[in-house]
């Protein structure tokens, strides 16, 4: 008889545990889809400020795009100048001597030294 009561008791505990876990999962599911405006109500002045900031950011992005476009249009008018500027930037940090020429000279010296021509 006691075995029956202990079995029923353990079954009751398991079902109670499962039921409580399912209810917690269902309860947490309710808070997943809460909109931020409901979570933290904003005053009408705050909404206007947020909307103004969004418009300012959008207008800045448009201004930056239009400025970049104008720069490219100006650059397209004088392609040679752009090429020279890019060439200066590319050659700036490099040394004036060509690395291939340096390598050829070094190899020639080594060959001369090895063959005894020096």
Secondary structure, 3 states (H helix, E strand, C coil): CHHHHHHHHHHHHHHHHHHHHHHHHHHHHHCCCCCHHHHCCCCHHHHHHHHHHHHHHHHHHHHHHHHHHHHHHHHHHCHHHHHHHHHHHHHHCCCCCCHHHHHHHHHHHHHHHHHCCC
